[in-house]
C-alpha cells in the first residue's frame, strides 16, 4: 500500500511538472525569397510607379514572401532580363520586349501607338488574354504581373531645337524598338543605348538628344544636359512587370488572387507617380528656364500618325508574317483595345 501510494504521488508530481513546463512555440515558416530586377535606379519615377504592385504583393503576403530588390542593372543587364526571368535567375522583373529583339516578337506590338499610362495598361492587360500572346509568354515560362506601360515619347535635344519633323533629319537620338524605326523613317539617326548611359552621351555630344517622356527624361535629370523638348507623338515604349511562371505557381492561391485584384490600383499609382509626376517636373523645368517646350503642329502630328500606320505597323506585320506569326491579327486587336480604353480612367 505504501509503495503504491508512493508511486502514485511520484506520478502525479511528474505529470504536474510536465504540464507546468511552457511549450515552445512552433518556429514561423521561412518566407519565400523572390528576386526583383530592374534597370532604373530606385528613386526614379519609373521605378516607383512600376514596382508598386510588387511592393503591394509583398505587403499583402503578411510575411510569407520577401522581395530582394536589385536596381540599376545590378543583377542582370536590361538586354538580358527576358532570359534571366525565363531561367529563374530573377523571379520578377521589368520587361521591355524592345530591349531583347526577337524574344517576344508578338508583344513588341505594344510599342506601336501607346497613349496614356492607364488606358495603355488596361489594353495590355486584355491583350495578354489573347491565346497567341499568352502562348508566347507561356513558352518563355513568364507570366504578366502588372502594368509598366508609359506615356508617349517626345524629342529632347541639346543644341538644335526641333520645331518640325524636318528638323529631325540627321540628328543622332537614342531610340529603341519601333521608336527607332519611326525616327529612321522621319530622317533621324536612331542610336541604341542603355538608359543609364544617355545623360553622359548627350553631355559629351555623342548624342544630339534622345526620345523620352517627361518623367523618364527628367527623372534622369536631362534638363541639365538638354535645352529643348518637343512632344512629337512617337508613342509610348510598351513594357510591363512580369514574373517567372514557376515562381508564381509557388505563391499561395490567396496571394495570387490578391495580386491579380489590385491591377487597377497599380494603374492609378502609375498614373499619379509617373505621368502626373512627369507633367509637374516638366512644368517646373520650363518655369525655371531649363527646358524650352515647342508644341508640334497638327500637320506634323497627322504625318507621324500616317507614317506609323503606313510604314511602321505595316513593316511590323511583314516581319511577323515572315516568322509565321499572326501579326495582323495581333496588331488589329491591340489597336482595337487602345481605342476601347482611350480617354478612360479605370482606377477611379
C-alpha positions as MATLAB code, in Angstrom:
seq = 'XXXXXXXXXXXXXXXXXXXXXXXXXXXXXXXXXXXXXXXXXXXXXXXXXXXXXXXXXXXXXXXXXXXXXXXXXXXXXXXXXXXXXXXXXXXXXXXXXXXXXXXXXXXXXXXXXXXXXXXXXXXXXXXXXXXXXXXXXXXXXXXXXXXXXXXXXXXXXXXXXXXXXXXXXXXXXXXXXXXXXXXXXXXXXXXXXXXXXXXXXXXXXXXXXXXXXXXXXXXXXXXXXXXXXXXXXXXXXXXXXXXXXXXXXXXXXXXXXXXXXXXXXXXXXXXXXXXXXXXXXXXXXXXXXXXXXXXXXXXXXXXXXXXXXXXXXXXXXXXXXXXXXXXXXXXXXXXXXXXXXXXXXXXX';
ca = [
       0.000    0.000    0.000;
       2.836    2.349    0.903;
       4.668    1.523   -2.334;
       1.564    2.050   -4.399;
       0.926    5.290   -2.630;
       4.497    6.468   -3.238;
       4.354    5.700   -6.983;
       1.021    7.452   -7.149;
       2.467   10.553   -5.562;
       5.503   10.481   -7.883;
       3.292   10.000  -10.935;
       1.141   12.945  -10.012;
       4.239   15.057   -9.387;
       5.786   14.130  -12.762;
       2.612   14.825  -14.672;
       2.177   18.171  -12.901;
       5.769   19.113  -13.650;
       5.332   18.203  -17.349;
       2.295   20.399  -17.781;
       3.931   23.194  -15.822;
       6.731   23.473  -18.404;
       5.690   26.032  -21.072;
       5.588   24.557  -24.558;
       7.930   26.249  -27.039;
       6.033   27.966  -29.857;
       6.486   26.481  -33.301;
       9.049   28.387  -35.374;
       7.405   30.525  -38.046;
       7.812   29.293  -41.612;
      10.599   30.974  -43.542;
       9.337   33.435  -46.167;
       9.676   32.666  -49.845;
      12.512   34.812  -51.225;
      11.885   36.483  -54.592;
      14.494   38.419  -56.565;
      13.336   41.526  -58.420;
      15.436   43.094  -61.194;
      15.105   46.479  -62.901;
      17.316   48.750  -64.982;
      16.473   52.117  -63.409;
      17.554   53.499  -60.011;
      15.017   53.046  -57.182;
      14.251   56.759  -56.772;
      13.326   57.251  -60.455;
       9.567   57.845  -61.031;
       9.560   54.947  -63.499;
      10.865   52.622  -60.783;
       8.469   53.843  -58.106;
       5.471   53.528  -60.420;
       6.362   50.119  -61.788;
       7.407   48.441  -58.556;
       4.222   49.498  -56.736;
       2.455   46.220  -57.488;
       5.488   44.193  -56.352;
       5.719   46.023  -53.041;
       1.978   45.727  -52.532;
       2.104   41.989  -53.223;
       4.894   41.684  -50.642;
       2.913   43.704  -48.080;
      -0.266   41.689  -48.598;
       1.625   38.419  -48.179;
       1.861   39.228  -44.445;
       5.408   37.950  -44.185;
       5.040   34.912  -46.427;
       7.237   36.372  -49.169;
      10.256   38.634  -49.030;
      11.427   40.507  -52.111;
      15.087   41.344  -52.685;
      15.359   44.400  -54.942;
      18.168   44.733  -57.493;
      18.135   48.121  -59.241;
      20.214   49.796  -61.964;
      21.153   46.526  -63.731;
      22.855   45.284  -60.543;
      21.551   41.723  -61.006;
      21.015   41.455  -64.758;
      21.503   43.948  -67.643;
      18.276   45.194  -69.223;
      19.094   43.443  -72.501;
      19.160   40.047  -70.744;
      16.149   40.326  -68.441;
      13.819   38.156  -70.514;
      16.358   35.317  -70.491;
      17.007   35.812  -66.777;
      13.309   35.716  -65.940;
      12.755   32.662  -68.116;
      15.561   30.760  -66.355;
      14.643   31.935  -62.857;
      17.790   33.989  -62.267;
      15.289   36.734  -61.447;
      11.783   35.957  -60.183;
      10.217   39.334  -61.023;
      11.444   41.945  -63.484;
      10.650   44.968  -65.590;
      10.307   43.740  -69.169;
      10.657   45.715  -72.392;
      10.418   43.476  -75.493;
      12.349   46.083  -77.498;
      15.434   45.582  -75.316;
      15.812   41.952  -76.427;
      14.577   41.858  -80.043;
      13.126   38.568  -81.211;
      12.459   37.081  -77.776;
       8.852   38.364  -77.582;
       8.034   39.118  -81.222;
       4.256   39.421  -80.880;
       4.478   41.520  -77.732;
       6.738   44.001  -79.498;
       3.446   45.342  -80.893;
       2.927   47.215  -77.622;
       5.389   49.921  -78.698;
       3.057   50.905  -81.542;
       0.644   53.762  -80.787;
       0.828   53.733  -76.985;
      -1.010   56.565  -75.229;
      -1.540   57.480  -71.576;
      -0.422   55.205  -68.745;
      -3.678   53.674  -67.554;
      -5.589   53.212  -70.831;
      -2.495   51.566  -72.331;
      -2.094   49.348  -69.270;
      -5.725   48.194  -69.443;
      -5.339   47.494  -73.152;
      -2.206   45.460  -72.407;
      -3.959   43.524  -69.655;
      -6.618   42.407  -72.148;
      -4.069   41.739  -74.887;
      -2.367   39.272  -72.539;
      -5.535   37.136  -72.652;
      -5.222   36.672  -76.409;
      -4.314   32.969  -76.944;
      -1.433   33.773  -79.311;
       0.105   36.254  -76.882;
      -0.451   34.017  -73.878;
       1.265   31.170  -75.728;
       4.280   33.407  -76.379;
       4.664   34.111  -72.653;
       3.946   30.504  -71.634;
       6.701   29.353  -73.967;
       9.122   31.546  -72.032;
       7.848   30.413  -68.600;
       6.816   34.017  -67.925;
       3.590   35.465  -66.526;
       2.270   39.024  -66.812;
       2.127   40.578  -63.345;
       1.211   44.232  -63.781;
       1.436   47.478  -65.741;
       4.615   49.313  -66.654;
       3.408   50.832  -69.918;
       4.295   54.512  -70.033;
       3.002   57.533  -71.920;
       4.065   58.954  -75.272;
       7.674   59.905  -76.006;
       8.851   63.197  -77.468;
      12.207   64.650  -78.569;
      14.804   66.095  -76.169;
      17.786   67.882  -77.734;
      20.880   69.693  -76.538;
      21.758   72.241  -79.220;
      19.221   72.108  -82.040;
      15.615   72.964  -81.278;
      13.243   70.621  -83.084;
      10.345   72.753  -84.267;
       9.108   70.499  -87.079;
       9.598   66.948  -88.295;
      12.071   68.273  -90.864;
      14.407   69.274  -88.018;
      14.888   65.612  -87.111;
      16.972   64.987  -90.220;
      20.462   63.818  -89.333;
      20.005   64.082  -85.563;
      21.558   61.247  -83.559;
      18.945   60.378  -80.961;
      18.707   57.483  -78.567;
      15.736   55.367  -79.635;
      14.831   51.671  -79.469;
      12.242   49.319  -80.944;
       9.504   50.844  -83.057;
      10.574   54.299  -81.911;
      13.871   53.737  -83.710;
      12.043   52.593  -86.843;
       9.786   55.646  -86.827;
      12.697   58.029  -86.198;
      14.630   56.499  -89.097;
      11.597   56.829  -91.399;
      11.446   60.535  -90.490;
      15.108   61.156  -91.315;
      16.673   60.851  -87.867;
      19.549   58.584  -86.830;
      18.479   56.160  -84.070;
      21.148   55.035  -81.597;
      20.591   52.123  -79.219;
      21.948   52.702  -75.722;
      21.148   51.685  -72.125;
      19.093   54.313  -70.268;
      21.820   54.855  -67.700;
      24.328   55.949  -70.402;
      22.177   58.573  -72.118;
      22.946   61.550  -69.846;
      26.699   61.262  -70.356;
      26.352   60.635  -74.100;
      24.329   63.845  -74.533;
      26.727   65.757  -72.294;
      29.740   64.644  -74.368;
      27.996   65.200  -77.698;
      27.938   61.528  -78.676;
      24.178   62.004  -78.943;
      22.277   65.074  -80.091;
      19.480   64.063  -77.746;
      17.026   61.257  -77.096;
      13.397   60.197  -77.166;
      11.566   60.050  -73.859;
       8.536   61.298  -71.988;
       8.976   63.987  -69.289;
       9.008   61.583  -66.343;
      11.695   59.375  -67.867;
      13.859   62.276  -69.059;
      13.626   64.492  -66.002;
      13.910   61.549  -63.651;
      17.385   61.167  -65.151;
      17.929   64.961  -64.934;
      18.205   65.517  -68.670;
      17.296   69.158  -68.065;
      20.953   69.515  -67.044;
      22.229   68.419  -70.493;
      19.369   69.326  -72.871;
      17.649   72.618  -73.627;
      14.684   71.718  -75.797;
      11.669   69.415  -75.783;
       9.056   68.774  -78.451;
       6.334   66.222  -77.578;
       6.119   64.874  -81.123;
       3.858   61.798  -80.734;
       6.286   58.898  -81.057;
       4.038   56.848  -78.798;
       4.981   55.095  -75.589;
       7.519   52.330  -75.169;
       5.484   49.251  -74.304;
       6.704   47.386  -71.243;
       5.350   45.580  -68.198;
       6.140   43.889  -64.895;
       6.471   40.129  -65.270;
       7.124   37.118  -63.069;
       8.712   33.747  -63.623;
       5.729   31.437  -64.072;
       7.160   28.666  -61.884;
       7.717   31.154  -59.056;
       4.163   32.481  -59.472;
       2.723   28.968  -59.180;
       4.508   28.525  -55.837;
       2.665   31.504  -54.335;
      -0.286   30.748  -52.041;
      -3.556   30.822  -54.043;
      -4.988   33.609  -51.887;
      -1.953   35.807  -52.613;
      -2.288   35.142  -56.333;
      -5.892   36.351  -56.156;
      -4.998   39.408  -54.089;
      -2.267   40.397  -56.546;
      -4.497   39.981  -59.603;
      -7.203   42.055  -57.916;
      -5.014   45.170  -57.485;
      -4.155   45.694  -61.172;
      -6.342   48.791  -61.495;
      -4.916   50.214  -58.277;
      -1.471   49.753  -59.813;
      -2.723   51.707  -62.840;
      -3.749   54.555  -60.584;
      -0.431   54.564  -58.762;
       1.418   54.533  -62.072;
      -0.607   57.422  -63.412;
      -0.090   59.541  -60.307;
       3.609   58.793  -59.853;
       4.753   58.555  -63.447;
       2.558   60.504  -65.824;
       1.259   63.077  -63.364;
       4.657   63.445  -61.737;
       6.309   63.922  -65.133;
       3.921   66.697  -66.055;
       4.813   68.543  -62.844;
       8.546   68.060  -63.474;
       8.191   69.483  -66.992;
       6.214   72.489  -65.774;
       8.924   73.206  -63.199;
      11.758   72.812  -65.718;
      10.017   75.192  -68.132;
       9.242   77.717  -65.391;
      12.891   77.704  -64.309;
      14.050   78.325  -67.859;
      15.819   74.978  -68.124;
      13.638   73.496  -70.861;
      12.067   75.292  -73.820;
       8.958   73.403  -74.945;
       7.754   73.508  -78.556;
       4.336   72.024  -79.308;
       4.021   70.001  -82.541;
       1.745   71.317  -85.280;
      -1.405   69.484  -86.286;
       0.218   68.772  -89.654;
       3.258   67.118  -88.069;
       1.102   65.122  -85.688;
      -1.039   63.855  -88.572;
       2.051   62.996  -90.625;
       3.563   60.960  -87.795;
       0.339   59.036  -87.351;
       0.237   58.406  -91.098;
       3.835   57.148  -91.176;
       3.215   54.967  -88.123;
       0.250   53.317  -89.793;
       1.605   53.068  -93.334;
       5.217   52.233  -92.577;
       5.905   51.121  -89.010;
       2.804   48.996  -88.433;
       2.964   47.576  -91.950;
       6.635   46.638  -91.624;
       5.952   45.054  -88.241;
       3.208   42.864  -89.711;
       5.530   41.825  -92.557;
       8.202   40.783  -90.044;
       5.676   38.702  -88.124;
       4.405   37.092  -91.318;
       7.940   36.033  -92.242;
       8.169   34.271  -88.899;
       4.830   32.570  -89.443;
       3.164   34.610  -86.708;
      -0.315   36.234  -86.804;
       0.956   39.808  -86.917;
      -2.090   41.451  -88.473;
      -4.445   39.712  -86.044;
      -2.429   40.846  -83.016;
      -1.971   44.392  -84.347;
      -5.696   44.759  -85.056;
      -6.545   43.544  -81.563;
      -4.002   45.905  -79.971;
      -5.350   48.943  -81.834;
      -8.913   47.888  -81.005;
      -8.070   47.701  -77.291;
      -6.253   51.045  -77.305;
      -9.329   52.643  -78.880;
     -11.587   50.918  -76.341;
      -9.697   52.288  -73.334;
      -8.644   55.654  -74.770;
      -9.573   58.553  -72.507;
     -10.726   56.355  -69.625;
      -9.563   56.461  -66.001;
     -10.224   52.874  -64.836;
      -8.538   53.414  -61.466;
     -11.202   55.903  -60.308;
];
